[in-house]
Amino acid sequence: MPYCVTAGAYGGAVRGMLLAYKERGRHGLARPLGAVLAGAVAEIAPERGRPLLLVPVPSTAAARRERFGDHMARLATHAVRRLRAAGWEASVAQPLRAEARPDSASLDASARRVAAENSLRIRQSRIGVPARRNTMRSTLVVVDDIVTTGATLASAASRLEEANMQVAGAAVIAATRLRKTVPQPPAGRASRRVPGHSRHAGGSPNEG
């Protein structure tokens, strides 16, 4: 499980916004939610002079149909715009694809971990030699909306590292309260924030 930063707890207004965005087609909320995600990413990013690469956790084909597109790819795009406006050299890459998986709400932590490990795959066509070289020069951050057990983020990081793509950390919008331990940042890592956003919590792993 990579070091993870979350913008806050999954509850209240944040929960309402995420549900409206994902389940009710309120795509106009992608911009403010993307700005919140950018704040979490900025905690992991180094100085602005180094390229920053966001890799969103992918949606399954069924989820993309239900939600009229990949909701995390959309959020990552808005986060990149916010980061660029604040001076980061940020971009989005989508080297991961998601196979069909059971509804995580019905699974315990162990079953979520197995489902996550079995669902994520590398898109070989997206990570040729030039792509690998670019990720080696960049700070790669996996991004997702909600973190619960950490299974999805751990699986995403594992798949990327199997493809020789070094993951610096993960950033999410909100965390549930299932996790009680907080991974600590690697020694010497500096915090950087997007103007207008404050840090609420150091995160943990994910749900998906």
Residue pairs with C-beta under 8 A, 6 or more apart in sequence:
1 150
1 153
1 154
1 157
1 183
1 204
1 205
2 142
2 153
2 154
2 157
2 167
2 168
2 169
2 170
2 183
3 44
3 168
3 169
3 170
3 183
3 184
3 185
3 186
3 189
4 147
4 150
4 153
4 169
4 170
4 171
4 172
4 183
4 202
4 203
4 204
4 205
4 206
5 40
5 41
5 43
5 44
5 169
5 170
5 171
5 172
5 199
5 201
5 202
5 203
6 40
6 147
6 171
6 172
6 173
6 174
6 175
6 200
6 201
6 202
6 203
6 204
7 14
7 36
7 37
7 39
7 40
7 172
7 173
7 174
7 197
7 200
7 201
8 14
8 36
8 173
8 174
8 175
8 200
8 201
9 174
9 175
9 176
9 177
9 200
9 201
10 18
10 146
10 174
10 175
10 176
10 177
11 174
14 36
14 173
14 174
15 174
17 29
17 32
17 33
18 33
18 145
18 146
18 173
18 174
20 26
20 29
21 27
21 29
21 30
21 33
21 71
22 67
22 71
22 145
23 67
25 67
25 68
27 68
27 74
30 71
30 74
30 75
30 78
31 78
33 75
33 78
33 145
33 173
34 74
34 75
34 76
34 77
34 78
34 79
34 81
34 82
35 78
35 79
35 82
35 194
35 196
35 197
36 173
36 197
37 75
37 76
37 78
37 79
37 143
37 145
37 171
37 172
37 173
38 78
38 79
38 80
38 82
38 83
38 86
38 194
38 197
39 193
39 194
39 196
39 197
39 198
39 199
40 143
40 171
40 172
40 173
40 203
41 52
41 54
41 79
41 83
41 90
41 141
41 143
41 171
42 83
42 86
42 88
42 192
42 193
42 194
42 197
43 171
43 191
43 192
43 193
43 199
44 139
44 141
44 168
44 169
44 170
44 171
44 185
44 189
45 52
45 83
45 88
45 139
45 141
45 192
46 139
46 189
46 190
46 192
47 190
47 192
48 86
48 87
48 88
48 89
48 192
49 89
50 89
50 137
50 138
50 139
51 89
51 90
51 91
51 134
51 137
51 138
51 139
52 83
52 88
52 89
52 90
52 91
52 138
52 139
52 141
53 90
53 91
53 92
53 93
53 134
53 135
53 138
53 139
53 140
53 141
54 76
54 79
54 80
54 90
54 91
54 92
54 93
54 141
54 143
55 76
55 92
55 93
55 94
55 95
55 96
55 140
55 141
55 142
55 143
55 156
55 160
56 70
56 72
56 73
56 75
56 76
56 92
56 94
56 142
56 143
56 144
57 72
57 96
57 98
57 120
57 142
57 143
57 144
57 152
57 153
57 156
57 206
57 208
58 70
58 72
58 73
58 94
58 96
58 97
58 98
58 120
59 67
59 70
59 71
59 72
59 73
59 98
60 98
60 99
60 100
60 101
60 119
61 100
62 100
63 70
63 71
63 98
64 70
71 145
72 143
72 144
72 145
73 92
73 94
75 143
75 145
75 173
76 92
76 143
77 92
79 90
79 143
80 90
80 91
80 92
82 194
83 90
83 194
84 90
86 194
86 195
93 126
93 131
93 135
94 123
94 126
95 122
95 123
95 126
95 127
95 131
95 160
95 163
95 165
96 120
96 121
96 122
96 123
96 156
96 159
96 160
97 120
97 121
97 122
97 123
98 119
98 120
98 121
99 118
99 119
99 120
99 121
100 119
101 115
101 116
101 118
101 119
102 111
102 115
104 112
104 115
104 148
104 207
104 208
107 115
109 149
109 151
109 178
112 148
112 149
112 151
112 152
112 207
113 149
113 151
113 154
113 155
115 151
116 151
116 152
116 154
116 155
116 208
117 151
117 155
117 158
119 155
120 152
120 155
120 156
120 159
121 159
122 159
122 160
122 162
122 163
127 163
127 165
132 163
132 164
132 165
135 165
135 166
136 166
139 168
140 160
140 165
140 166
140 167
140 168
141 167
141 168
141 169
141 170
141 171
142 153
142 156
142 157
142 160
142 167
142 169
142 170
142 171
143 170
143 171
143 172
144 152
144 153
144 156
144 170
144 172
144 173
144 206
144 207
144 208
145 172
145 173
145 174
146 172
146 173
146 174
146 175
146 176
146 206
146 207
146 208
147 153
147 170
147 172
147 174
147 175
147 176
147 179
147 203
147 204
147 205
147 206
147 207
148 175
148 176
148 178
148 179
148 205
148 206
148 207
149 178
149 179
149 205
149 206
149 207
150 179
150 204
150 205
150 206
151 205
151 206
151 207
151 208
152 205
152 206
152 207
152 208
153 170
153 172
153 205
153 206
154 205
154 206
156 167
156 170
157 167
157 170
160 166
160 167
161 167
169 185
170 203
170 205
170 206
171 203
172 203
172 206
175 201
175 203
175 204
176 207
179 204
179 205
181 204
182 201
182 202
182 203
182 204
183 202
183 203
183 204
184 202
185 202
191 199
193 199
